[in-house]
Amino acid sequence: MKNGLACAAALLVLAWIPAGAQSPRATEPGVRIEVHAQPIAAFDLRDSARTRFGALEFRGGLILTSPHADFGGLSALRMAPDGARFLALSDKGRWFRGRIVYGGDRPLALAEVETAPMLGPDGKPLAARGWFDTESLAGDDGALYVGIERVHQIVRFDYGKDGLSARGQPIALPPGVKTLPFNRGLECLAAPPKGLPLAGALIAISERGLDAAGNLRAFLIGGPAPGAFAVRRSDDFDVSDCALTPRGDLLILERRFSWTRGIAMRIRRLPLARIKPGALADGPELIFADMGYQIDNMEGISVHRGAAGELVLTLVSDDNFSPIQRTLLLQFTLTGE
């Protein structure tokens, strides 16, 4: 899928981040890096005045580049409640964190960006043991859960206590996770907090692990009612990430590639109350965008409240470390929230 996206480009030419863990610590392995940002003024390449897209209002975006060799491959992120601090991960097993600089409500640049390798239980980088395809991220009261796609594993980091020095500890998984297809494993992780349906469980959805009916296999791990469920798959879209809204919806970010239709993305809303073992979850489309818009291989989504109480969605793309793809950061307001 990812190699296909890179070929298509050639042809078609962060939940809660604990406040006490947002500042760099002297014992952490983070390295400060330089990241350049080119603002994106319009999302629609054909109509620069248009700002409304489905249920979303475009706020602004950035094209990100860096001279640092490890920058890129961003596969998931979580925004802090202030909408400025972020924590992201790359599919090569690295953390990235920093701050978004705004002009009003439009992102203008990134500041204080640093990176560090994700560490395994032995204190060595996860990538050193072949656990490098890190694709999904969820936060739960100071802990972070990271899904590693190709080895079908989830590791837990005590980020609230140890920050970038936290060591990932594998958690117990249902047997069905291990039977997901190679390179089509877990791309969506979410941990509903207290007060929302499914609190105490970890929601995990595969990129393209299909059941007998052709729908996406998914799991409730832990919590009061663990088990398997499915997400309805349509129009050849695969899941690439997800994020929770305060009112109890799961927003799933999806992408599609085909040689005839090119690259596309969409976001759907799944009510948490309808997710349970044996269920087939489905929900309305909030936005659809194809190559006529400022998109790339969109892989990460996060939700936070803006200064006026509006619900803000932040998306990032995975450039696959390819010179013909881009690292994008896009922000939208979800209207009516």
N, C-alpha and C positions, 0 to 999 in steps of 0.2 A: 504493500500500500504506500509506504513512505517513498520507496524508490520510484514508484509510479507517479507520485506527486511531483517529484523532482523532474522527471522526464516531461511531464505535462507542462511544467513551467517553461521548459526549454522550447516546447512546441507552441505554446500559447503566449510566448514571450510575455487566597491565601485565606472563609471561616475565621476564627479568632487566632490572633498571634499574641501570646501573653505579653502584657505591657512590660513586665520585668525582664523579658527576653529579647527586647527589640534593640538594645544598645550593644555594640561590640564589647567583648570581654577580652582581657589581656591573655587568657589561657586558650582562647579559641583559635582555630587554624585559618580564619578568614583572611583573604588577601584583597585589598582595595583595588578595583579596576576602573578604567575609564570607559564610559559608554556614551556614545554620541546619539543624539535624537534629532530627527527631522520631523517637524509637525505635519500631520495629515489634516488639511483644512476641510476636505469633503470626502464622504464615504462613497457616494455615487460618482463614478468616473464620467458619467454622461450628463449629470445635472448637479453642478456644484452648489446650487441653492437648496437642494432637497435635504432635509434633516430627519424626516419621519420615515421609519422602515418597519412596517408591521406594527407591533406593540412597542417598539423601541424608538427612542430619540437619540440621534448621534450627538455626542458631546465633543469628541475629538480623538485624535490618535497620534501615534509616533511610529516612525521607522527607526529601528534601533540597530546600531553597529558598534563594534568595539575592536580595537587592535589586539585584545587579549585572545589567545588561541582557544580558550575553553568556553568563550561566550557563544551562546546559540543553543539550538536543540531544546528550547523551552517547552515543557510538556504539561506543566500544571503550575498554578499559583494560588496564593491566598492573600487577600488584602486585610490589613488591620482595620479596626473599627473607624479610625480617623481618616481612612481613604488615602493616606499618604504612604505609610510603610507597607512594604510587600515582602513576601517570601515566595520564591519560585524554585523549581527544580528543573534540571535538564535530563534528557534521556540517557546521558552518559554518567549519571550518578553524581551530580554536583548540585549544591545549594547556591542560590543567588538571592541576595536580599539587598534592599535599599529603600529609597524614598522617591516618590513621584513629585515633581515640582509643577505647580499649577499656575495658570493665569486666569483668575476667576474660576470657572469650573472646567477649563480645558487643560489637559496635560500638555506641558511644555518641554520637560526634560526629566532625566533621572539623575539623582545625586546619591552620594555615599554608597555606591554599589560595591558589594564585596562578594567573593565566591569562596567556596571551600568544598572539599570532597565529602560526600556522605560516608559515614563510618559504619563498619559492620560490628558485630558483637566482639570481635577481637581487637577493635580499635584501628584496623586497617581499612582502606577505602573499599566500599562495596564493589566497585568496578574491578578491583584486583582479584575478586573471587568469581568474576563473571556475572555478577548481579548488577549490570549497568543499565539495563533498559527500564529505568525508573520513569513511570508514566502517570501516576495518579497520586493525589495528596488530600488528606483530610485532617482536620484539627479537632481535638476533643479535650477541653479543660487542661491545656498545657502540653498534652501529648500530640504527636503527629504520626499519622499512618501513611506509609508510602507503598504503593503497589508496584511490583517489579514484574513486567509483563512476560518476558520470555521464560522465566523460571517459575512463573505462577506462584509468587510469594508476596506476602505483606509483612513489612517490618514496622515496629513501633519505636519512635524516638521520644525520649523525655526532653523535648526541646525547651519546655518551660524552666527546667532545672539546669540543663547543660548547654543549651544553645547549639551552636554549630559543632561543639565537641560531643554531642549526644551520639550514642552508639545504637544502631538499629538492631532490635531484637525480634526475630521471627515470631509471629503469632500462629496459633492453631487455626487451620482452615478446613472447611468442609471438603470431603473428597472430590466433589464435582469441580472445584477450582483447578485441581491438578489435571483434569481431562480437557481443559480448554485448548484450542488449536495453537500451534506455535505462532508467535507474533500476532496473535489475535486475543490476547488475554485481558486482564483488568485495566481499564482506562478511566474508570469513574469510581471514586471513593467519596463517601459522605458520612458524617457522624452526627445525627440529629441530637441537639442538646435537650436538656430537661425542659419540659413544657411543650415539646412537639411530639407528634406521633413517631413511633419507632425509636424514642430516646433510649440510649444504651446499646443500640445495635450499630453495626457498621454496614452501610449499604455499598455493595460492590457490583458493578456492571461491566460486562466484557465488551471489547471493541467489536468483535464479530465472531463470538462463540455462539453458534446457532443451535436451537433445539429442533425437534422433529418437524415443527411447523414453520421453521425458518425465522423465528424470532430470537432476540438477543438473550442469552442466558445471563442471569443475575442472581445475587445471593444476599441474604440477611445473615450477617455473621454476629453471633452473640445476641445479647438482648433477651427480652421475654419470649420471643417467638422466632427463633432462627429457622432458616429453610431457604429453598430455592424459589425464584419467581422468574418472570420473563418480561422483557420490554418489547412492545410491538415494533418490528422493523419495517420500514417502507421506503420505496424509491431509492433503494441501494445505499442508504446512509448508514454509516457506522458511528458508534459513540466514541468521542475523544476526551470528554471530561464532564463534570457535573458540579453543581453548587446548590446550596440550600438557601431559600428565602426565609425571612423572619416569620412569615405567616404559615409556613409549612408546606412549601412546594419544592420539588426537586427540579432544577433547570438542567437539562441535558444538552450539551454541546455536541453537534454531530457534523461529520464531513463526508463528502462523496467525491470520488474521482472516477471518470470514465473517459476513454479516448474520444468519444463522440460528443459528450456534454461538458467535458473539462472538470474543473474543481468547483465545489460549492460547499457552503456551510448552512446550518440552520440551528435554531434553539427551540426546544420543546419544553413545556411545563407539565410535570407529572405530580399530582397531589399525593403527598405522603400517606394520607389516609387510605388510599386505594392500593398501597403496596403491602402485600402480605404473602406468606408462603403459598405457592400455587397460583398466584394472580398473574394476569397479563396486563401490565401497566401501559397506559397510553395517555396522550394529552395533546392539547392544541399547539400549533406552531406559532412562535412569537416573532420570528424573523427568518427569512431565507435570503441568501446572497450568493451570487455566482461570480464569474470573472469580470463582470461589469462593475464590480465594487472593489474596494480596497481590502481584499482578503488574501490570505495565503493558506498554508496548512494549519488551520486554527485548531489548537490543542488544549488551551487552558481557559478556564472561566472562574471568576470569583464574584462575590456580591458584598456590597457594603452600603450603609446609609450615607448620603451626602449631607452637606451642612444644613440644607433646608428640609431634611427628612426624606428626600427622594431616594429610591432604590437604584443604585448604580451597578452596572455590570462591567467588569473589566475582562477583556479577552487578550490572550497572547497566542502567537503562532510559533511553530517549530520549523526552523529553516533547514533542518537536517544537515546543517553545516555545509550547505551547498551554495556556491556563488550565484546561482540563478534563482534562489529563493530568498525570502525576507523574514526578519524577525519584526513582527508588528505588535503594538499594544493599542487596543481600541477600547473606548469607553462609550457606554450607552446609558440612558435613563429608561427604566421600565415604567411606562406610563400607567397611571391608575393604581400605583402601589403606595 
